[in-house]
Amino acid sequence: MQADAGTTEPRIQVSNLTVAYGDFVIMRDLNFTVKQGDIFIIMGGSGCGKSTLLRVLVGLKEPAQGTVTYRQGSLWDVDDEKRSAILRRTGVLFQSGALFSSMTLAENISLPLQQYTSLPAKDIRELASLKLALVGLSGFEDFYPSEISGGMCKRAGLARAMALDPDILFFDEPSAGLDPVSAHLLDELILELRDSLKATFVVVTHELASIFDIGSNSVYLDVETRTMTASGNPTTLLETTTDPLLRRFLTRGKE
């Protein structure tokens, strides 16, 4: 199922961005816009800097140059307190799910609610159960991560990312380690949540099935030139690109 395109309202504006480790430039001259309702794909080959770019977007790594602007303001031109306030409207799902193994699923999801709200324990428990139900894990509140499958752990990680009802959700390789069926079910869940919650998604992935099934917008990072060489709907890019490297990536060289 092809995702619908987002509206014209920008949620994240990236301008003249350079990402580097010291003097080593990972990516330079990045310019793109994530719009309201997008499922925005950050794609490219191994080592191109997809996850590093994501870390810049979620406030974990400062860019060498350029700006990342949310609707509430510029992310890297404000103090830590204002940056935290901007990022509180976001949620992040890392590759592993990043669940605490010593805590139940409900306890994992309760953590951000305990940290950022003054809700009583009973209400927090109810909200944790609601978030688990949204990702198809109703009844698993008292299970530990070791007691469920990898796909279920990803869903639980997604539930925790949604704990504070964020406007934007970031996923780093959400299908990594999943079998094709579980990966497809996770893609379907992302589409359902986009449509029901009206949230915006930014997804790092190299999985072609996910790129075409859920992506409404994208940026392609080219490891050879160390910059972006294309942006737009992935299906449209495949139909219109004359760039042999991008075409090879989007077809896995099977044309």
C-alpha positions, 0 to 999 in steps of 0.5 A: 500500500503506497503512503499518501503524500503529506500536506504542505506544512513543514515540520522539519526544515534542513538547510545547508547541513554538514555532518562530520566527525572532526575534520571527516565530513560524512555528508554535506550540503543537505537541504530538505523539508519534512512535511506534516503527515509525511513518512519521510525516508532517509535512504542510501547505501551502508556507510552513507551517514543515515543514522548519523543524520538521524542523530542530528535531527533528534538532538544527539549530535551537533552539525558541523554547519547548517540548521535544523528548524522545527516548527517551534524554532531552530534546534541547534541555535537555542540553549539546552532547555529550549532544545529539550522543549522542542524535542519533547514533541518527538519520539525515537525508536532505535534499532534494538528497540532499546527496552530495559530488560529488567523492566516489564513492557508497561514499566518501560513505557511508563518511564517518559510519563514518570519523567515528564508528567505529574500524573498519578501511577494509576493513570500512567499505568492506564496510558501504558496499557493504551499505548501497548494496545495501539501497537497490538500488544494489549495484555502484554503489560507485565511481560519482560522483553526476553519473553516476547519476539523481536517483532513484538519488542519493536512494537513495544519500543514504538509504544514507548516512543509514543508515550508522550503523544509526539508530533514526530516519530523517528525510526532507525532501521525499524525492520532490522532483524525482523523476518519479512512477515514481521517487517511487513506488519510493522510497515502496516502499523506505521501507516495505520498510526500515521493515519489515525494519530496524524503524526509525522514519521522520519524513517532510516531504512535501506529496505526496498519493501519499506521504502516503497510501501510506506514512503511518501517523501525521501532523501537519498544520501550518496556515499560516493559524493557525500551529499544528497543527490535526490529527494521526493516520493520514492516511487516517483524517483524510480520512475523519473531518475536518470542517476545510475547510482540511485536507480541501482539502489532502488532496483538493487541492480536487477534491471 
